[in-house]
């Protein structure tokens, strides 16, 4: 049996839809902001990775050079 409470839940007016649209627009802005922050962080991490890669290459070469000097 359908109660009055059930009917009130099912019946939606234009105000309900407008509120939902507003809620979704706010959520969209929050998600866009989070994506921008994540993108900036990814770029930062990629730069760090390149710096570390260069450091590893330099240290590997230094190690090789030291080993060559010790063999002489």
PASEBA-1860 file (N, C-alpha, C; in nm, 3 decimals):
! residues 72
1> XXXXXXXX> 0.084/-0.117/0.000/0.000/0.000/0.000/0.090/0.125/0.000 ~ 0.050/0.224/-0.076/0.127/0.348/-0.087/0.080/0.445/0.020 ~ 0.177/0.494/0.098/0.142/0.589/0.204/0.165/0.731/0.155 ~ 0.118/0.825/0.232/0.136/0.967/0.196/0.285/1.004/0.197 ~ 0.361/0.942/0.285/0.506/0.966/0.290/0.572/0.922/0.160 ~ 0.528/0.807/0.108/0.581/0.759/-0.020/0.549/0.857/-0.132 ~ 0.428/0.908/-0.134/0.388/1.004/-0.237/0.471/1.133/-0.228 ~ 0.497/1.179/-0.108/0.576/1.301/-0.091/0.719/1.281/-0.140
9> XXXXXXXX> 0.772/1.162/-0.123/0.907/1.133/-0.170/0.913/1.129/-0.322 ~ 0.810/1.075/-0.386/0.808/1.057/-0.530/0.781/1.189/-0.602 ~ 0.695/1.271/-0.548/0.658/1.397/-0.613/0.773/1.495/-0.599 ~ 0.823/1.539/-0.714/0.931/1.636/-0.714/0.886/1.756/-0.796 ~ 0.914/1.871/-0.744/0.880/1.993/-0.814/1.002/2.054/-0.880 ~ 0.983/2.165/-0.949/1.095/2.231/-1.015/1.203/2.276/-0.917 ~ 1.164/2.308/-0.795/1.263/2.350/-0.696/1.359/2.237/-0.664 ~ 1.307/2.115/-0.657/1.392/2.000/-0.629/1.496/1.980/-0.740
17> XXXXXXXX> 1.452/1.996/-0.864/1.543/1.979/-0.977/1.647/2.090/-0.981 ~ 1.605/2.211/-0.951/1.699/2.323/-0.949/1.803/2.305/-0.840 ~ 1.760/2.256/-0.725/1.854/2.231/-0.615/1.953/2.122/-0.655 ~ 1.904/2.020/-0.722/1.992/1.910/-0.766/2.093/1.960/-0.870 ~ 2.046/2.042/-0.963/2.136/2.099/-1.064/2.243/2.184/-0.997 ~ 2.203/2.265/-0.902/2.298/2.350/-0.829/2.400/2.263/-0.755 ~ 2.353/2.157/-0.692/2.441/2.066/-0.620/2.542/2.002/-0.716 ~ 2.497/1.960/-0.832/2.585/1.898/-0.930/2.685/1.998/-0.987
25> XXXXXXXX> 2.645/2.122/-1.006/2.736/2.225/-1.055/2.847/2.251/-0.953 ~ 2.811/2.255/-0.825/2.911/2.273/-0.720/3.008/2.155/-0.717 ~ 2.952/2.036/-0.729/3.035/1.915/-0.731/3.130/1.918/-0.850 ~ 3.081/1.964/-0.964/3.164/1.974/-1.084/3.281/2.068/-1.060 ~ 3.258/2.182/-0.998/3.364/2.278/-0.969/3.468/2.220/-0.872 ~ 3.419/2.149/-0.772/3.510/2.086/-0.675/3.598/1.983/-0.746 ~ 3.539/1.902/-0.833/3.615/1.801/-0.906/3.716/1.864/-1.002 ~ 3.677/1.973/-1.067/3.769/2.043/-1.157/3.889/2.095/-1.079
33> XXXXXXXX> 3.863/2.150/-0.962/3.971/2.201/-0.878/4.064/2.088/-0.834 ~ 4.006/1.977/-0.794/4.087/1.862/-0.751/4.172/1.809/-0.868 ~ 4.116/1.809/-0.987/4.191/1.762/-1.104/4.307/1.856/-1.135 ~ 4.284/1.987/-1.123/4.392/2.082/-1.147/4.506/2.061/-1.047 ~ 4.470/2.042/-0.920/4.571/2.019/-0.816/4.648/1.890/-0.845 ~ 4.577/1.786/-0.884/4.641/1.658/-0.914/4.734/1.672/-1.034 ~ 4.691/1.746/-1.135/4.775/1.768/-1.253/4.903/1.842/-1.219 ~ 4.891/1.944/-1.133/5.009/2.019/-1.091/5.105/1.929/-1.012
41> XXXXXXXX> 5.049/1.845/-0.928/5.132/1.754/-0.848/5.203/1.653/-0.938 ~ 5.133/1.603/-1.039/5.194/1.508/-1.133/5.311/1.573/-1.204 ~ 5.294/1.697/-1.249/5.403/1.767/-1.316/5.523/1.784/-1.223 ~ 5.495/1.818/-1.098/5.602/1.834/-0.999/5.678/1.703/-0.979 ~ 5.604/1.594/-0.969/5.667/1.463/-0.949/5.748/1.420/-1.072 ~ 5.700/1.455/-1.191/5.775/1.422/-1.312/5.907/1.499/-1.316 ~ 5.905/1.624/-1.274/6.029/1.702/-1.268/6.125/1.641/-1.167 ~ 6.073/1.604/-1.050/6.157/1.539/-0.949/6.218/1.410/-1.002
49> XXXXXXXX> 6.140/1.334/-1.076/6.187/1.208/-1.133/6.303/1.234/-1.230 ~ 6.291/1.335/-1.312/6.398/1.367/-1.407/6.526/1.408/-1.333 ~ 6.510/1.488/-1.228/6.627/1.530/-1.149/6.695/1.409/-1.086 ~ 6.615/1.319/-1.029/6.670/1.199/-0.968/6.737/1.109/-1.071 ~ 6.678/1.101/-1.188/6.737/1.021/-1.295/6.875/1.076/-1.333 ~ 6.885/1.208/-1.344/7.014/1.271/-1.376/7.115/1.245/-1.265 ~ 7.070/1.254/-1.139/7.160/1.226/-1.026/7.212/1.083/-1.030 ~ 7.124/0.989/-1.061/7.165/0.849/-1.069/7.268/0.830/-1.180
57> XXXXXXXX> 7.243/0.892/-1.294/7.338/0.881/-1.405/7.474/0.939/-1.366 ~ 7.472/1.054/-1.302/7.598/1.119/-1.261/7.672/1.033/-1.160 ~ 7.600/0.981/-1.061/7.663/0.898/-0.959/7.716/0.766/-1.017 ~ 7.645/0.711/-1.111/7.692/0.588/-1.176/7.822/0.613/-1.251 ~ 7.826/0.726/-1.319/7.950/0.760/-1.391/8.065/0.785/-1.293 ~ 8.037/0.855/-1.183/8.140/0.878/-1.081/8.192/0.746/-1.024 ~ 8.102/0.656/-0.998/8.139/0.524/-0.945/8.229/0.450/-1.045 ~ 8.190/0.452/-1.169/8.269/0.386/-1.272/8.409/0.448/-1.280
65> XXXXXXXX> 8.415/0.581/-1.277/8.545/0.650/-1.283/8.633/0.615/-1.163 ~ 8.575/0.610/-1.046/8.651/0.574/-0.926/8.702/0.430/-0.933 ~ 8.619/0.341/-0.982/8.662/0.202/-0.997/8.778/0.191/-1.095 ~ 8.774/0.269/-1.201/8.883/0.268/-1.299/9.010/0.322/-1.237 ~ 9.001/0.426/-1.155/9.120/0.482/-1.089/9.180/0.384/-0.990 ~ 9.094/0.310/-0.919/9.144/0.215/-0.820/9.212/0.095/-0.886 ~ 9.177/0.061/-1.005/9.236/-0.053/-1.075/9.376/-0.020/-1.127 ~ 9.407/0.106/-1.143/9.537/0.145/-1.198/9.647/0.131/-1.098
END
